[in-house]
Amino acid sequence: MTALRRVLTDDLLATFHERAPRYDEENAFFAEDLDDLREVGYLRAAVPEELGGLGLTIQEVLAEQRRLAYWTPATALALNMHLYWTGSAADAHRRGDATFDWLLREGRVIAAGHGERGNDAVIDDSTTKAVPVDGGYRFTGRKVFTSLSPAWSRTRTRTRARVRRTPR
């Protein structure tokens, strides 16, 4: 069995752990953690190497997320919103589907934009509509804020069972 590759060092995880109580006490966004995660390439962990990422497998990303969650749960939770989009796009790429390669090449922070109050199924039961307009989309409906709100530059949403690209 091949050893899993790691991105997060023990020292970096210890730094995150030291910050976590302050973030919780102040109800603050994890800006320093996010900067450090960007610096080590963690936001591009699942992105294939040929597209500028680290090329970690889903097993490797999950192992790193478990380690991150152990030391700083809120940071790991917020990063899940980004990693499940990049991970899904990376899996599609590896299967030969280049539909979402643009997302993998951009290197932006991606957030989940499909949450709606009172919608337990979230993705499949979205009532918000995304209507194309000059320069992007206009959303009709109410979405909930995401844990990455202060940092994301793209949000991915699913309306009417179709994934939409939405510029910010």
DRENDO-1510 file (C-alpha; in Angstrom, 1 decimal, always signed):
<recs>
REC; n; res; u; v; w
REC; 1; MET; +0.0; +0.0; +0.0 .
REC; 2; THR; +1.3; +3.4; -1.0 .
REC; 3; ALA; +1.7; +6.0; +1.8 .
REC; 4; LEU; -0.7; +9.0; +1.5 .
REC; 5; ARG; +0.9; +12.3; +0.5 .
REC; 6; ARG; +0.5; +15.1; +3.0 .
REC; 7; VAL; +0.3; +18.9; +2.5 .
REC; 8; LEU; -0.2; +20.1; +6.1 .
REC; 9; THR; +2.8; +19.9; +8.4 .
REC; 10; ASP; +2.5; +19.2; +12.1 .
REC; 11; ASP; +3.9; +22.7; +12.8 .
REC; 12; LEU; +1.3; +24.3; +10.6 .
REC; 13; LEU; -1.5; +22.3; +12.2 .
REC; 14; ALA; -0.2; +23.4; +15.7 .
REC; 15; THR; -0.4; +27.0; +14.5 .
REC; 16; PHE; -4.0; +26.5; +13.4 .
REC; 17; HIS; -4.8; +24.9; +16.7 .
REC; 18; GLU; -3.4; +27.9; +18.6 .
REC; 19; ARG; -5.6; +30.3; +16.6 .
REC; 20; ALA; -8.8; +28.3; +16.8 .
REC; 21; PRO; -9.9; +29.5; +20.2 .
REC; 22; ARG; -9.5; +33.1; +19.2 .
REC; 23; TYR; -11.6; +32.6; +16.1 .
REC; 24; ASP; -14.3; +30.9; +18.1 .
REC; 25; GLU; -14.3; +33.5; +20.9 .
REC; 26; GLU; -14.4; +36.5; +18.5 .
REC; 27; ASN; -16.6; +34.8; +16.0 .
REC; 28; ALA; -13.9; +35.7; +13.5 .
REC; 29; PHE; -13.2; +34.5; +10.0 .
REC; 30; PHE; -10.1; +32.3; +9.8 .
REC; 31; ALA; -8.2; +34.7; +7.5 .
REC; 32; GLU; -4.7; +33.8; +8.8 .
REC; 33; ASP; -5.4; +30.1; +8.4 .
REC; 34; LEU; -6.7; +30.6; +4.9 .
REC; 35; ASP; -3.6; +32.6; +3.9 .
REC; 36; ASP; -1.4; +29.8; +5.2 .
REC; 37; LEU; -3.5; +27.2; +3.4 .
REC; 38; ARG; -3.2; +29.1; +0.2 .
REC; 39; GLU; +0.6; +29.4; +0.6 .
REC; 40; VAL; +1.1; +25.7; +0.9 .
REC; 41; GLY; -1.2; +25.0; -2.0 .
REC; 42; TYR; -4.0; +23.3; +0.0 .
REC; 43; LEU; -6.8; +25.0; -1.9 .
REC; 44; ARG; -5.5; +23.3; -5.0 .
REC; 45; ALA; -4.9; +19.9; -3.3 .
REC; 46; ALA; -7.3; +18.0; -5.4 .
REC; 47; VAL; -6.5; +19.8; -8.7 .
REC; 48; PRO; -4.6; +17.6; -11.1 .
REC; 49; GLU; -0.9; +18.4; -11.4 .
REC; 50; GLU; -1.3; +19.1; -15.2 .
REC; 51; LEU; -3.7; +21.9; -14.3 .
REC; 52; GLY; -1.4; +23.5; -11.6 .
REC; 53; GLY; -2.6; +21.6; -8.5 .
REC; 54; LEU; -1.1; +19.2; -6.1 .
REC; 55; GLY; -2.9; +16.2; -7.6 .
REC; 56; LEU; -3.9; +14.5; -4.4 .
REC; 57; THR; -6.4; +11.7; -4.6 .
REC; 58; ILE; -9.8; +11.9; -2.9 .
REC; 59; GLN; -8.4; +9.6; -0.2 .
REC; 60; GLU; -5.4; +11.9; +0.4 .
REC; 61; VAL; -7.6; +15.0; +0.5 .
REC; 62; LEU; -10.0; +13.3; +3.0 .
REC; 63; ALA; -7.0; +12.3; +5.2 .
REC; 64; GLU; -5.7; +15.9; +5.2 .
REC; 65; GLN; -9.2; +17.2; +6.0 .
REC; 66; ARG; -9.5; +14.8; +8.9 .
REC; 67; ARG; -6.2; +16.1; +10.2 .
REC; 68; LEU; -7.2; +19.7; +9.7 .
REC; 69; ALA; -10.6; +19.1; +11.4 .
REC; 70; TYR; -8.9; +17.5; +14.5 .
REC; 71; TRP; -6.9; +20.7; +15.1 .
REC; 72; THR; -9.2; +23.4; +13.8 .
REC; 73; PRO; -12.7; +22.2; +13.1 .
REC; 74; ALA; -14.3; +25.5; +11.9 .
REC; 75; THR; -11.5; +26.0; +9.3 .
REC; 76; ALA; -11.9; +22.5; +8.0 .
REC; 77; LEU; -15.7; +22.8; +7.8 .
REC; 78; ALA; -15.4; +26.0; +5.8 .
REC; 79; LEU; -12.8; +24.5; +3.5 .
REC; 80; ASN; -15.1; +21.6; +2.7 .
REC; 81; MET; -17.3; +24.0; +0.8 .
REC; 82; HIS; -14.3; +24.7; -1.6 .
REC; 83; LEU; -12.9; +21.2; -1.7 .
REC; 84; TYR; -16.0; +19.4; -2.6 .
REC; 85; TRP; -16.3; +21.6; -5.8 .
REC; 86; THR; -12.6; +21.3; -6.7 .
REC; 87; GLY; -12.6; +17.6; -5.8 .
REC; 88; SER; -15.7; +16.9; -8.0 .
REC; 89; ALA; -14.3; +18.8; -10.9 .
REC; 90; ALA; -10.9; +17.0; -10.5 .
REC; 91; ASP; -12.7; +13.6; -10.5 .
REC; 92; ALA; -14.6; +14.6; -13.7 .
REC; 93; HIS; -11.2; +15.7; -15.3 .
REC; 94; ARG; -9.6; +12.4; -14.4 .
REC; 95; ARG; -12.5; +10.6; -16.1 .
REC; 96; GLY; -11.9; +12.6; -19.3 .
REC; 97; ASP; -14.7; +15.2; -18.7 .
REC; 98; ALA; -13.2; +18.6; -19.2 .
REC; 99; THR; -16.5; +20.5; -18.5 .
REC; 100; PHE; -15.2; +22.0; -15.2 .
REC; 101; ASP; -11.5; +22.4; -16.1 .
REC; 102; TRP; -12.1; +26.2; -16.1 .
REC; 103; LEU; -12.9; +26.0; -12.4 .
REC; 104; LEU; -9.7; +24.0; -11.7 .
REC; 105; ARG; -7.5; +26.4; -13.7 .
REC; 106; GLU; -8.9; +29.6; -12.1 .
REC; 107; GLY; -7.4; +29.0; -8.6 .
REC; 108; ARG; -10.2; +31.0; -6.9 .
REC; 109; VAL; -11.9; +30.2; -3.7 .
REC; 110; ILE; -15.1; +28.4; -4.5 .
REC; 111; ALA; -18.1; +28.5; -2.2 .
REC; 112; ALA; -21.3; +26.5; -2.0 .
REC; 113; GLY; -24.2; +28.7; -3.1 .
REC; 114; HIS; -27.0; +26.2; -3.0 .
REC; 115; GLY; -28.1; +26.5; +0.6 .
REC; 116; GLU; -31.6; +27.8; +1.2 .
REC; 117; ARG; -33.5; +28.2; +4.5 .
REC; 118; GLY; -36.1; +25.5; +4.9 .
REC; 119; ASN; -34.6; +23.3; +2.2 .
REC; 120; ASP; -33.3; +20.1; +3.7 .
REC; 121; ALA; -32.3; +18.5; +0.5 .
REC; 122; VAL; -30.4; +21.7; -0.5 .
REC; 123; ILE; -29.1; +20.8; -4.0 .
REC; 124; ASP; -32.0; +18.9; -5.4 .
REC; 125; ASP; -34.8; +21.0; -4.1 .
REC; 126; SER; -33.5; +24.5; -4.8 .
REC; 127; THR; -36.2; +27.1; -5.4 .
REC; 128; THR; -33.9; +29.9; -6.4 .
REC; 129; LYS; -33.6; +30.5; -10.1 .
REC; 130; ALA; -30.4; +31.7; -11.9 .
REC; 131; VAL; -31.3; +33.8; -14.9 .
REC; 132; PRO; -28.6; +34.8; -17.4 .
REC; 133; VAL; -28.0; +38.6; -17.6 .
REC; 134; ASP; -25.2; +40.7; -19.1 .
REC; 135; GLY; -22.0; +39.9; -17.1 .
REC; 136; GLY; -23.4; +36.9; -15.2 .
REC; 137; TYR; -26.6; +35.7; -13.6 .
REC; 138; ARG; -29.4; +37.2; -11.5 .
REC; 139; PHE; -30.6; +35.1; -8.7 .
REC; 140; THR; -34.2; +35.2; -7.6 .
REC; 141; GLY; -34.7; +33.7; -4.1 .
REC; 142; ARG; -33.0; +33.7; -0.8 .
REC; 143; LYS; -29.7; +31.9; -0.2 .
REC; 144; VAL; -27.9; +31.4; +3.1 .
REC; 145; PHE; -24.5; +32.8; +3.7 .
REC; 146; THR; -21.6; +30.4; +3.5 .
REC; 147; SER; -18.6; +29.9; +5.8 .
REC; 148; LEU; -16.4; +31.2; +3.1 .
REC; 149; SER; -18.4; +34.4; +2.5 .
REC; 150; PRO; -15.5; +36.8; +3.3 .
REC; 151; ALA; -13.1; +35.0; +0.9 .
REC; 152; TRP; -14.9; +33.4; -2.0 .
REC; 153; SER; -14.6; +34.8; -5.5 .
REC; 154; ARG; -16.9; +32.2; -7.1 .
REC; 155; THR; -20.0; +30.5; -5.9 .
REC; 156; ARG; -21.3; +27.3; -7.3 .
REC; 157; THR; -25.0; +26.7; -7.2 .
REC; 158; ARG; -27.3; +24.1; -8.6 .
REC; 159; THR; -30.7; +25.2; -9.8 .
REC; 160; ARG; -33.1; +23.1; -11.8 .
REC; 161; ALA; -30.6; +20.2; -11.6 .
REC; 162; ARG; -28.0; +22.1; -13.6 .
REC; 163; VAL; -24.8; +23.4; -12.2 .
REC; 164; ARG; -24.3; +27.1; -13.0 .
REC; 165; ARG; -21.1; +29.2; -13.2 .
REC; 166; THR; -21.7; +32.5; -11.4 .
REC; 167; PRO; -19.2; +35.4; -11.5 .
REC; 168; ARG; -18.8; +37.6; -8.5 .
</recs>
